[in-house]
Amino acid sequence: MTLQQLRYCIVVAEKGSISEAAKTLFVTQPSVTSAIHELELEFKITIFNRTNRGMILSQEGVEFLSYARQVVEQAKLMEEAYLKREEKKKRFQISAQHYSFVAEAFANLIQECELEDYELTLRETKTSNIIDDVKQLRSEIGVLYLTEYNEKVLNRYLKENQLKFQELFLAKPHIFVGENHPLAKKEKIQLQELEEYPYLSYEQGEDNSFYFAEEMLSNVPKKKSIRVSDRATIFSLMIRLNGYTVSTGILGDDMKASNIIAKPVDSKQVVRVGIITHKKAVLSEIAKKFLEKLYELPMLHEMEAQGMIQEMKKK
């Protein structure tokens, strides 16, 4: 085993293919293939499953990669300490449903931690992609929610992929609408009052079922329904079509700037918003700092004080 082989293995896992890894590493494809093969022979495991979709980490490979990242990270720290090299580039990726509070914490991480050399990724994506990203260790942290309607299915996926869910807070359903929406002045919205307005939701690809939906009350039948793929579009349709979506009620600065407001829905449903991590992975220091920024968000503590969400949980 060499550090170079471990580095090759990490890049293949990130890129999902030998050819893309070779381009990134500026080496030949046979060099990368040989490095992976030698590691698998030495440790008597299969690190990658070779599929039509590329190189996919096996269950053994997920655990191996967790150790490999730690070894490479420690080697970098030694080089910096004893060879006086420049500070290493900070790398971190998080995958999340379309939550404004996640973007706020991500921005605070960059602004307040004085990172000088970094490569960070915030991936707002489909629920199934969040699970897959954390499973494959592309992302250290995923952010999604569980309810009594989806938790049986999602918990099965989490268990199968050796992922764990940590609750951040509990929330009640709210609708997001434009400030001039016909229902905007009501104190609480009844579900039947929404029937004539377009229901907006984020498209989930092949997994377009309420189990994978980002929106609360997704199992309730809708007369008018529109699926979109990005935040800007959903804001625009809220304003132009008097559309609505259902979420936690937490308004980020981007929503306030777009004149979006939140109104509580008369429903007994409760959602558990939380993070998912891999059971065998060790969080990096930058991932831990992100969680600190998440717990410190004023918008969440203000909503907690107003009784709109229940306590954020630190573990």
Phi and psi in degrees as GROMACS dihedral restraints (atoms count N, CA, C in turn):
[ dihedral_restraints ]
;  ai    aj    ak    al  type     phi  dphi    fc
    3     4     5     6     1  -128.0    20    10
    4     5     6     7     1   160.3    20    10
    6     7     8     9     1   -61.2    20    10
    7     8     9    10     1   -36.7    20    10
    9    10    11    12     1   -61.5    20    10
   10    11    12    13     1   -43.5    20    10
   12    13    14    15     1   -61.1    20    10
   13    14    15    16     1   -42.6    20    10
   15    16    17    18     1   -64.2    20    10
   16    17    18    19     1   -40.6    20    10
   18    19    20    21     1   -63.5    20    10
   19    20    21    22     1   -42.2    20    10
   21    22    23    24     1   -59.0    20    10
   22    23    24    25     1   -43.5    20    10
   24    25    26    27     1   -61.9    20    10
   25    26    27    28     1   -42.5    20    10
   27    28    29    30     1   -63.6    20    10
   28    29    30    31     1   -43.6    20    10
   30    31    32    33     1   -68.2    20    10
   31    32    33    34     1   -38.2    20    10
   33    34    35    36     1   -61.0    20    10
   34    35    36    37     1   -42.3    20    10
   36    37    38    39     1   -62.8    20    10
   37    38    39    40     1   -38.5    20    10
   39    40    41    42     1   -71.4    20    10
   40    41    42    43     1   -40.2    20    10
   42    43    44    45     1   -87.7    20    10
   43    44    45    46     1   -24.9    20    10
   45    46    47    48     1    80.8    20    10
   46    47    48    49     1     5.0    20    10
   48    49    50    51     1  -156.8    20    10
   49    50    51    52     1   152.7    20    10
   51    52    53    54     1   -66.5    20    10
   52    53    54    55     1   -42.6    20    10
   54    55    56    57     1   -64.9    20    10
   55    56    57    58     1   -43.6    20    10
   57    58    59    60     1   -67.8    20    10
   58    59    60    61     1   -36.9    20    10
   60    61    62    63     1   -64.3    20    10
   61    62    63    64     1   -42.6    20    10
   63    64    65    66     1   -61.4    20    10
   64    65    66    67     1   -40.8    20    10
   66    67    68    69     1   -62.5    20    10
   67    68    69    70     1   -43.6    20    10
   69    70    71    72     1   -64.9    20    10
   70    71    72    73     1   -38.7    20    10
   72    73    74    75     1   -85.9    20    10
   73    74    75    76     1    -9.3    20    10
   75    76    77    78     1    59.4    20    10
   76    77    78    79     1    44.5    20    10
   78    79    80    81     1  -132.8    20    10
   79    80    81    82     1   174.7    20    10
   81    82    83    84     1   -81.8    20    10
   82    83    84    85     1   155.6    20    10
   84    85    86    87     1   -60.5    20    10
   85    86    87    88     1   -41.4    20    10
   87    88    89    90     1   -59.4    20    10
   88    89    90    91     1   -33.5    20    10
   90    91    92    93     1   -63.6    20    10
   91    92    93    94     1   -43.2    20    10
   93    94    95    96     1   -68.4    20    10
   94    95    96    97     1   -45.0    20    10
   96    97    98    99     1   -59.0    20    10
   97    98    99   100     1   -44.3    20    10
   99   100   101   102     1   -63.2    20    10
  100   101   102   103     1   -40.7    20    10
  102   103   104   105     1   -62.4    20    10
  103   104   105   106     1   -43.8    20    10
  105   106   107   108     1   -66.1    20    10
  106   107   108   109     1   -44.1    20    10
  108   109   110   111     1   -61.2    20    10
  109   110   111   112     1   -42.9    20    10
  111   112   113   114     1   -65.9    20    10
  112   113   114   115     1   -38.4    20    10
  114   115   116   117     1   -64.4    20    10
  115   116   117   118     1   -42.5    20    10
  117   118   119   120     1   -65.2    20    10
  118   119   120   121     1   -38.1    20    10
  120   121   122   123     1   -68.3    20    10
  121   122   123   124     1   -43.5    20    10
  123   124   125   126     1   -63.0    20    10
  124   125   126   127     1   -42.7    20    10
  126   127   128   129     1   -97.5    20    10
  127   128   129   130     1    -0.7    20    10
  129   130   131   132     1    56.2    20    10
  130   131   132   133     1    45.4    20    10
  132   133   134   135     1  -137.2    20    10
  133   134   135   136     1   166.4    20    10
  135   136   137   138     1  -103.8    20    10
  136   137   138   139     1   112.0    20    10
  138   139   140   141     1   -81.2    20    10
  139   140   141   142     1   -41.4    20    10
  141   142   143   144     1  -123.5    20    10
  142   143   144   145     1   141.5    20    10
  144   145   146   147     1   -93.1    20    10
  145   146   147   148     1   125.2    20    10
  147   148   149   150     1   -85.4    20    10
  148   149   150   151     1   115.3    20    10
  150   151   152   153     1  -128.4    20    10
  151   152   153   154     1   173.6    20    10
  153   154   155   156     1   -66.1    20    10
  154   155   156   157     1   -21.0    20    10
  156   157   158   159     1   -91.0    20    10
  157   158   159   160     1     2.3    20    10
  159   160   161   162     1   115.9    20    10
  160   161   162   163     1  -160.1    20    10
  162   163   164   165     1   -89.0    20    10
  163   164   165   166     1   113.8    20    10
  165   166   167   168     1  -112.4    20    10
  166   167   168   169     1   129.8    20    10
  168   169   170   171     1   -61.4    20    10
  169   170   171   172     1   135.1    20    10
  171   172   173   174     1   -79.7    20    10
  172   173   174   175     1   174.4    20    10
  174   175   176   177     1   -61.1    20    10
  175   176   177   178     1   -41.6    20    10
  177   178   179   180     1   -64.6    20    10
  178   179   180   181     1   -36.2    20    10
  180   181   182   183     1   -66.6    20    10
  181   182   183   184     1   -35.7    20    10
  183   184   185   186     1   -60.9    20    10
  184   185   186   187     1   -46.0    20    10
  186   187   188   189     1   -66.8    20    10
  187   188   189   190     1   -42.2    20    10
  189   190   191   192     1   -60.9    20    10
  190   191   192   193     1   -43.0    20    10
  192   193   194   195     1   -64.9    20    10
  193   194   195   196     1   -34.5    20    10
  195   196   197   198     1   -60.7    20    10
  196   197   198   199     1   -44.5    20    10
  198   199   200   201     1   -67.7    20    10
  199   200   201   202     1   -40.1    20    10
  201   202   203   204     1   -61.1    20    10
  202   203   204   205     1   -43.2    20    10
  204   205   206   207     1   -60.3    20    10
  205   206   207   208     1   -40.9    20    10
  207   208   209   210     1   -65.8    20    10
  208   209   210   211     1   -41.4    20    10
  210   211   212   213     1   -63.3    20    10
  211   212   213   214     1   -47.1    20    10
  213   214   215   216     1   -64.5    20    10
  214   215   216   217     1   -40.4    20    10
  216   217   218   219     1   -62.8    20    10
  217   218   219   220     1   -44.2    20    10
  219   220   221   222     1   -65.3    20    10
  220   221   222   223     1   -37.2    20    10
  222   223   224   225     1   -63.1    20    10
  223   224   225   226     1   -40.1    20    10
  225   226   227   228     1   -63.7    20    10
  226   227   228   229     1   -40.8    20    10
  228   229   230   231     1   -63.2    20    10
  229   230   231   232     1   -39.5    20    10
  231   232   233   234     1   -64.9    20    10
  232   233   234   235     1   -42.0    20    10
  234   235   236   237     1   -61.7    20    10
  235   236   237   238     1   -42.1    20    10
  237   238   239   240     1   -67.6    20    10
  238   239   240   241     1   -38.2    20    10
  240   241   242   243     1   -72.3    20    10
  241   242   243   244     1   -38.5    20    10
  243   244   245   246     1  -107.1    20    10
  244   245   246   247     1   -22.7    20    10
  246   247   248   249     1  -104.3    20    10
  247   248   249   250     1    -0.2    20    10
  249   250   251   252     1    55.3    20    10
  250   251   252   253     1    43.2    20    10
  252   253   254   255     1   -78.6    20    10
  253   254   255   256     1   165.7    20    10
  255   256   257   258     1   -63.8    20    10
  256   257   258   259     1   156.3    20    10
  258   259   260   261     1   -56.9    20    10
  259   260   261   262     1   135.8    20    10
  261   262   263   264     1   -69.5    20    10
  262   263   264   265     1   151.7    20    10
  264   265   266   267     1   -69.6    20    10
  265   266   267   268     1   130.8    20    10
  267   268   269   270     1   -81.9    20    10
  268   269   270   271     1   129.2    20    10
  270   271   272   273     1  -125.2    20    10
  271   272   273   274     1   136.7    20    10
  273   274   275   276     1  -162.0    20    10
  274   275   276   277     1   135.7    20    10
  276   277   278   279     1  -132.5    20    10
  277   278   279   280     1   136.7    20    10
  279   280   281   282     1  -125.9    20    10
  280   281   282   283     1   140.6    20    10
  282   283   284   285     1  -116.2    20    10
  283   284   285   286     1   132.8    20    10
  285   286   287   288     1  -149.0    20    10
  286   287   288   289     1   157.2    20    10
  288   289   290   291     1   -68.0    20    10
  289   290   291   292     1   172.8    20    10
  291   292   293   294     1   -79.7    20    10
  292   293   294   295     1    76.9    20    10
  294   295   296   297     1  -109.4    20    10
  295   296   297   298     1   127.2    20    10
  297   298   299   300     1   -63.4    20    10
  298   299   300   301     1   -35.3    20    10
  300   301   302   303     1   -66.9    20    10
  301   302   303   304     1   -28.2    20    10
  303   304   305   306     1   -68.2    20    10
  304   305   306   307     1   -43.8    20    10
  306   307   308   309     1   -62.7    20    10
  307   308   309   310     1   -37.2    20    10
  309   310   311   312     1   -64.4    20    10
  310   311   312   313     1   -46.5    20    10
  312   313   314   315     1   -64.2    20    10
  313   314   315   316     1   -37.4    20    10
  315   316   317   318     1   -63.4    20    10
  316   317   318   319     1   -44.8    20    10
  318   319   320   321     1   -64.7    20    10
  319   320   321   322     1   -41.7    20    10
  321   322   323   324     1   -62.6    20    10
  322   323   324   325     1   -37.0    20    10
  324   325   326   327     1   -57.1    20    10
  325   326   327   328     1   -46.4    20    10
  327   328   329   330     1   -70.1    20    10
  328   329   330   331     1   -42.7    20    10
  330   331   332   333     1   -73.2    20    10
  331   332   333   334     1   -38.2    20    10
  333   334   335   336     1   -96.4    20    10
  334   335   336   337     1   -17.9    20    10
  336   337   338   339     1   -93.5    20    10
  337   338   339   340     1    -0.9    20    10
  339   340   341   342     1    53.2    20    10
  340   341   342   343     1    49.2    20    10
  342   343   344   345     1   -77.3    20    10
  343   344   345   346     1   126.3    20    10
  345   346   347   348     1   -97.7    20    10
  346   347   348   349     1   -30.0    20    10
  348   349   350   351     1  -137.7    20    10
  349   350   351   352     1   103.2    20    10
  351   352   353   354     1  -147.4    20    10
  352   353   354   355     1   160.2    20    10
  354   355   356   357     1  -138.9    20    10
  355   356   357   358     1    96.7    20    10
  357   358   359   360     1  -115.1    20    10
  358   359   360   361     1   148.3    20    10
  360   361   362   363     1  -135.2    20    10
  361   362   363   364     1   127.2    20    10
  363   364   365   366     1  -110.9    20    10
  364   365   366   367     1   112.3    20    10
  366   367   368   369     1  -108.9    20    10
  367   368   369   370     1   103.9    20    10
  369   370   371   372     1   -85.9    20    10
  370   371   372   373     1   116.6    20    10
  372   373   374   375     1  -150.2    20    10
  373   374   375   376     1  -175.6    20    10
  375   376   377   378     1   -69.7    20    10
  376   377   378   379     1   154.1    20    10
  378   379   380   381     1   -58.1    20    10
  379   380   381   382     1   -44.2    20    10
  381   382   383   384     1   -64.8    20    10
  382   383   384   385     1   -34.0    20    10
  384   385   386   387     1   -68.5    20    10
  385   386   387   388     1   -35.3    20    10
  387   388   389   390     1   -60.3    20    10
  388   389   390   391     1   -48.6    20    10
  390   391   392   393     1   -61.1    20    10
  391   392   393   394     1   -43.5    20    10
  393   394   395   396     1   -67.9    20    10
  394   395   396   397     1   -39.2    20    10
  396   397   398   399     1   -61.0    20    10
  397   398   399   400     1   -43.8    20    10
  399   400   401   402     1   -72.7    20    10
  400   401   402   403     1   -37.8    20    10
  402   403   404   405     1   -58.3    20    10
  403   404   405   406     1   -44.5    20    10
  405   406   407   408     1   -85.8    20    10
  406   407   408   409     1     2.9    20    10
  408   409   410   411     1    64.5    20    10
  409   410   411   412     1    20.7    20    10
  411   412   413   414     1   -70.8    20    10
  412   413   414   415     1   -37.5    20    10
  414   415   416   417     1  -116.0    20    10
  415   416   417   418     1   139.3    20    10
  417   418   419   420     1   -78.2    20    10
  418   419   420   421     1   -29.9    20    10
  420   421   422   423     1  -134.7    20    10
  421   422   423   424     1   141.0    20    10
  423   424   425   426     1  -121.4    20    10
  424   425   426   427     1   150.8    20    10
  426   427   428   429     1  -126.8    20    10
  427   428   429   430     1   122.3    20    10
  429   430   431   432     1  -155.2    20    10
  430   431   432   433     1  -174.1    20    10
  432   433   434   435     1  -131.5    20    10
  433   434   435   436     1   159.4    20    10
  435   436   437   438     1  -125.0    20    10
  436   437   438   439     1   144.9    20    10
  438   439   440   441     1  -134.7    20    10
  439   440   441   442     1   176.0    20    10
  441   442   443   444     1   -63.9    20    10
  442   443   444   445     1   -18.6    20    10
  444   445   446   447     1   -88.2    20    10
  445   446   447   448     1   -30.7    20    10
  447   448   449   450     1  -112.8    20    10
  448   449   450   451     1   -11.9    20    10
  450   451   452   453     1   -66.8    20    10
  451   452   453   454     1   -31.6    20    10
  453   454   455   456     1   -63.1    20    10
  454   455   456   457     1   -44.4    20    10
  456   457   458   459     1   -71.7    20    10
  457   458   459   460     1   -48.7    20    10
  459   460   461   462     1   -67.9    20    10
  460   461   462   463     1   -37.4    20    10
  462   463   464   465     1   -62.6    20    10
  463   464   465   466     1   -33.7    20    10
  465   466   467   468     1   -64.5    20    10
  466   467   468   469     1   -44.2    20    10
  468   469   470   471     1   -62.2    20    10
  469   470   471   472     1   -42.4    20    10
  471   472   473   474     1   -62.9    20    10
  472   473   474   475     1   -44.9    20    10
  474   475   476   477     1   -63.7    20    10
  475   476   477   478     1   -44.6    20    10
  477   478   479   480     1   -61.0    20    10
  478   479   480   481     1   -30.3    20    10
  480   481   482   483     1  -103.5    20    10
  481   482   483   484     1    15.8    20    10
  483   484   485   486     1    57.0    20    10
  484   485   486   487     1    42.5    20    10
  486   487   488   489     1  -110.5    20    10
  487   488   489   490     1   152.5    20    10
  489   490   491   492     1  -124.2    20    10
  490   491   492   493     1   147.1    20    10
  492   493   494   495     1  -107.1    20    10
  493   494   495   496     1   130.6    20    10
  495   496   497   498     1  -120.8    20    10
  496   497   498   499     1   117.4    20    10
  498   499   500   501     1   -68.7    20    10
  499   500   501   502     1   134.9    20    10
  501   502   503   504     1   -95.8    20    10
  502   503   504   505     1   -50.5    20    10
  504   505   506   507     1  -162.1    20    10
  505   506   507   508     1   166.0    20    10
  507   508   509   510     1  -104.4    20    10
  508   509   510   511     1   144.6    20    10
  510   511   512   513     1  -140.8    20    10
  511   512   513   514     1   154.4    20    10
  513   514   515   516     1  -100.1    20    10
  514   515   516   517     1   153.8    20    10
  516   517   518   519     1   -65.3    20    10
  517   518   519   520     1   137.7    20    10
  519   520   521   522     1  -131.6    20    10
  520   521   522   523     1   151.3    20    10
  522   523   524   525     1   -97.6    20    10
  523   524   525   526     1   145.4    20    10
  525   526   527   528     1  -102.6    20    10
  526   527   528   529     1   126.2    20    10
  528   529   530   531     1  -142.7    20    10
  529   530   531   532     1   165.7    20    10
  531   532   533   534     1   -69.1    20    10
  532   533   534   535     1   152.2    20    10
  534   535   536   537     1   -63.2    20    10
  535   536   537   538     1   -17.4    20    10
  537   538   539   540     1  -101.9    20    10
  538   539   540   541     1    11.2    20    10
  540   541   542   543     1   -62.3    20    10
  541   542   543   544     1   144.0    20    10
  543   544   545   546     1   -55.0    20    10
  544   545   546   547     1   -23.9    20    10
  546   547   548   549     1   -99.3    20    10
  547   548   549   550     1     4.7    20    10
  549   550   551   552     1   -64.1    20    10
  550   551   552   553     1   -25.9    20    10
  552   553   554   555     1   -92.4    20    10
  553   554   555   556     1    -2.8    20    10
  555   556   557   558     1   -77.1    20    10
  556   557   558   559     1   145.8    20    10
  558   559   560   561     1   -73.5    20    10
  559   560   561   562     1   -40.3    20    10
  561   562   563   564     1  -142.4    20    10
  562   563   564   565     1   140.0    20    10
  564   565   566   567     1  -100.5    20    10
  565   566   567   568     1   132.4    20    10
  567   568   569   570     1   -89.4    20    10
  568   569   570   571     1   143.4    20    10
  570   571   572   573     1   -57.4    20    10
  571   572   573   574     1   -38.4    20    10
  573   574   575   576     1   -66.2    20    10
  574   575   576   577     1   -22.1    20    10
  576   577   578   579     1   -72.1    20    10
  577   578   579   580     1   -15.1    20    10
  579   580   581   582     1   -92.5    20    10
  580   581   582   583     1    -6.4    20    10
  582   583   584   585     1   -57.2    20    10
  583   584   585   586     1   -35.4    20    10
  585   586   587   588     1   -88.1    20    10
  586   587   588   589     1     0.4    20    10
  588   589   590   591     1  -110.2    20    10
  589   590   591   592     1   146.0    20    10
  591   592   593   594     1   -65.0    20    10
  592   593   594   595     1   130.3    20    10
  594   595   596   597     1   -89.9    20    10
  595   596   597   598     1   124.2    20    10
  597   598   599   600     1  -105.0    20    10
  598   599   600   601     1   132.2    20    10
  600   601   602   603     1  -143.1    20    10
  601   602   603   604     1   160.0    20    10
  603   604   605   606     1   -85.9    20    10
  604   605   606   607     1   130.7    20    10
  606   607   608   609     1   -64.8    20    10
  607   608   609   610     1   137.3    20    10
  609   610   611   612     1  -116.8    20    10
  610   611   612   613     1    17.8    20    10
  612   613   614   615     1    64.1    20    10
  613   614   615   616     1  -131.9    20    10
  615   616   617   618     1   -69.8    20    10
  616   617   618   619     1   -14.3    20    10
  618   619   620   621     1  -104.0    20    10
  619   620   621   622     1    39.2    20    10
  621   622   623   624     1   -77.5    20    10
  622   623   624   625     1    66.6    20    10
  624   625   626   627     1  -127.5    20    10
  625   626   627   628     1   162.9    20    10
  627   628   629   630     1   -66.4    20    10
  628   629   630   631     1   -16.8    20    10
  630   631   632   633     1   -63.9    20    10
  631   632   633   634     1   -33.2    20    10
  633   634   635   636     1  -105.1    20    10
  634   635   636   637     1     1.4    20    10
  636   637   638   639     1   -65.3    20    10
  637   638   639   640     1   148.2    20    10
  639   640   641   642     1   -82.7    20    10
  640   641   642   643     1   -18.7    20    10
  642   643   644   645     1   -96.9    20    10
  643   644   645   646     1   139.4    20    10
  645   646   647   648     1   -65.7    20    10
  646   647   648   649     1   159.5    20    10
  648   649   650   651     1    58.1    20    10
  649   650   651   652     1    26.3    20    10
  651   652   653   654     1   -66.7    20    10
  652   653   654   655     1   -20.0    20    10
  654   655   656   657     1   -81.8    20    10
  655   656   657   658     1    -9.4    20    10
  657   658   659   660     1   -78.6    20    10
  658   659   660   661     1   127.9    20    10
  660   661   662   663     1   -57.9    20    10
  661   662   663   664     1   141.2    20    10
  663   664   665   666     1  -120.2    20    10
  664   665   666   667     1   137.0    20    10
  666   667   668   669     1   -75.3    20    10
  667   668   669   670     1   -40.7    20    10
  669   670   671   672     1  -126.3    20    10
  670   671   672   673     1   128.5    20    10
  672   673   674   675     1  -141.3    20    10
  673   674   675   676     1   135.1    20    10
  675   676   677   678     1  -131.6    20    10
  676   677   678   679     1   129.4    20    10
  678   679   680   681     1  -103.8    20    10
  679   680   681   682     1   139.0    20    10
  681   682   683   684     1  -130.6    20    10
  682   683   684   685     1   173.6    20    10
  684   685   686   687     1  -120.1    20    10
  685   686   687   688     1    -6.3    20    10
  687   688   689   690     1  -144.7    20    10
  688   689   690   691     1   161.6    20    10
  690   691   692   693     1   -65.0    20    10
  691   692   693   694     1   -42.7    20    10
  693   694   695   696     1   -60.7    20    10
  694   695   696   697     1   -40.2    20    10
  696   697   698   699     1   -66.0    20    10
  697   698   699   700     1   -42.5    20    10
  699   700   701   702     1   -65.8    20    10
  700   701   702   703     1   -35.9    20    10
  702   703   704   705     1   -64.7    20    10
  703   704   705   706     1   -44.6    20    10
  705   706   707   708     1   -61.3    20    10
  706   707   708   709     1   -43.3    20    10
  708   709   710   711     1   -72.3    20    10
  709   710   711   712     1   -27.7    20    10
  711   712   713   714     1   -60.6    20    10
  712   713   714   715     1   -42.8    20    10
  714   715   716   717     1   -76.7    20    10
  715   716   717   718     1   -50.2    20    10
  717   718   719   720     1   -77.1    20    10
  718   719   720   721     1   -32.6    20    10
  720   721   722   723     1  -112.1    20    10
  721   722   723   724     1     7.2    20    10
  723   724   725   726     1    55.9    20    10
  724   725   726   727     1    36.6    20    10
  726   727   728   729     1   -78.0    20    10
  727   728   729   730     1   170.3    20    10
  729   730   731   732     1  -146.9    20    10
  730   731   732   733     1   156.6    20    10
  732   733   734   735     1  -134.4    20    10
  733   734   735   736     1   166.6    20    10
  735   736   737   738     1  -120.7    20    10
  736   737   738   739     1   124.7    20    10
  738   739   740   741     1  -151.0    20    10
  739   740   741   742     1  -154.2    20    10
  741   742   743   744     1   -77.1    20    10
  742   743   744   745     1   -20.9    20    10
  744   745   746   747     1    92.7    20    10
  745   746   747   748     1     0.6    20    10
  747   748   749   750     1   -82.2    20    10
  748   749   750   751     1   116.0    20    10
  750   751   752   753     1   -95.8    20    10
  751   752   753   754     1   120.7    20    10
  753   754   755   756     1   -87.1    20    10
  754   755   756   757     1   172.6    20    10
  756   757   758   759     1   -61.7    20    10
  757   758   759   760     1   -34.4    20    10
  759   760   761   762     1   -65.3    20    10
  760   761   762   763     1   -35.8    20    10
  762   763   764   765     1   -72.1    20    10
  763   764   765   766     1   -41.1    20    10
  765   766   767   768     1   -62.5    20    10
  766   767   768   769     1   -40.2    20    10
  768   769   770   771     1   -65.5    20    10
  769   770   771   772     1   -26.4    20    10
  771   772   773   774     1   -92.3    20    10
  772   773   774   775     1     9.6    20    10
  774   775   776   777     1    61.3    20    10
  775   776   777   778     1    39.8    20    10
  777   778   779   780     1   -96.8    20    10
  778   779   780   781     1   138.3    20    10
  780   781   782   783     1  -124.6    20    10
  781   782   783   784     1   164.9    20    10
  783   784   785   786     1  -118.5    20    10
  784   785   786   787     1   137.4    20    10
  786   787   788   789     1  -132.3    20    10
  787   788   789   790     1   133.8    20    10
  789   790   791   792     1   -66.7    20    10
  790   791   792   793     1   146.4    20    10
  792   793   794   795     1  -104.9    20    10
  793   794   795   796     1   140.2    20    10
  795   796   797   798     1   -75.6    20    10
  796   797   798   799     1    92.2    20    10
  798   799   800   801     1  -151.9    20    10
  799   800   801   802     1   149.2    20    10
  801   802   803   804     1   -89.8    20    10
  802   803   804   805     1    -4.8    20    10
  804   805   806   807     1   -66.7    20    10
  805   806   807   808     1   141.2    20    10
  807   808   809   810     1  -128.5    20    10
  808   809   810   811     1   138.9    20    10
  810   811   812   813     1  -114.1    20    10
  811   812   813   814     1   147.0    20    10
  813   814   815   816     1  -107.2    20    10
  814   815   816   817     1   103.9    20    10
  816   817   818   819     1   -85.9    20    10
  817   818   819   820     1   133.1    20    10
  819   820   821   822     1  -159.6    20    10
  820   821   822   823     1  -176.6    20    10
  822   823   824   825     1  -111.2    20    10
  823   824   825   826     1   152.7    20    10
  825   826   827   828     1  -118.9    20    10
  826   827   828   829     1   140.9    20    10
  828   829   830   831     1  -137.2    20    10
  829   830   831   832     1   163.8    20    10
  831   832   833   834     1   -82.5    20    10
  832   833   834   835     1   135.5    20    10
  834   835   836   837     1   -62.0    20    10
  835   836   837   838     1   -29.8    20    10
  837   838   839   840     1  -101.3    20    10
  838   839   840   841     1     3.9    20    10
  840   841   842   843     1   -98.4    20    10
  841   842   843   844     1   148.7    20    10
  843   844   845   846     1  -104.8    20    10
  844   845   846   847     1   124.3    20    10
  846   847   848   849     1   -65.7    20    10
  847   848   849   850     1   138.6    20    10
  849   850   851   852     1   -72.2    20    10
  850   851   852   853     1   167.2    20    10
  852   853   854   855     1   -63.4    20    10
  853   854   855   856     1   -36.9    20    10
  855   856   857   858     1   -69.8    20    10
  856   857   858   859     1   -33.0    20    10
  858   859   860   861     1   -65.9    20    10
  859   860   861   862     1   -40.2    20    10
  861   862   863   864     1   -64.5    20    10
  862   863   864   865     1   -37.5    20    10
  864   865   866   867     1   -66.9    20    10
  865   866   867   868     1   -36.6    20    10
  867   868   869   870     1   -60.7    20    10
  868   869   870   871     1   -44.1    20    10
  870   871   872   873     1   -62.6    20    10
  871   872   873   874     1   -37.0    20    10
  873   874   875   876     1   -60.1    20    10
  874   875   876   877     1   -45.1    20    10
  876   877   878   879     1   -65.2    20    10
  877   878   879   880     1   -33.0    20    10
  879   880   881   882     1   -65.4    20    10
  880   881   882   883     1   -46.4    20    10
  882   883   884   885     1   -66.7    20    10
  883   884   885   886     1   -25.4    20    10
  885   886   887   888     1   -87.4    20    10
  886   887   888   889     1    -5.6    20    10
  888   889   890   891     1   -57.0    20    10
  889   890   891   892     1   122.2    20    10
  891   892   893   894     1   -59.3    20    10
  892   893   894   895     1   -37.5    20    10
  894   895   896   897     1   -61.4    20    10
  895   896   897   898     1   -34.9    20    10
  897   898   899   900     1   -74.2    20    10
  898   899   900   901     1   -40.3    20    10
  900   901   902   903     1   -70.7    20    10
  901   902   903   904     1   -30.5    20    10
  903   904   905   906     1   -65.9    20    10
  904   905   906   907     1   -42.7    20    10
  906   907   908   909     1   -68.5    20    10
  907   908   909   910     1   -33.9    20    10
  909   910   911   912     1   -63.5    20    10
  910   911   912   913     1   -42.5    20    10
  912   913   914   915     1   -65.2    20    10
  913   914   915   916     1   -32.0    20    10
  915   916   917   918     1   -83.8    20    10
  916   917   918   919     1    -3.0    20    10
  918   919   920   921     1    79.3    20    10
  919   920   921   922     1    12.7    20    10
  921   922   923   924     1   -82.2    20    10
  922   923   924   925     1   -28.2    20    10
  924   925   926   927     1  -134.0    20    10
  925   926   927   928     1   160.3    20    10
  927   928   929   930     1   -97.0    20    10
  928   929   930   931     1   166.5    20    10
  930   931   932   933     1   -43.3    20    10
  931   932   933   934     1   133.9    20    10
  933   934   935   936     1   -73.0    20    10
  934   935   936   937     1   139.7    20    10
  936   937   938   939     1  -110.7    20    10
  937   938   939   940     1   122.8    20    10
  939   940   941   942     1  -100.4    20    10
  940   941   942   943     1   133.5    20    10
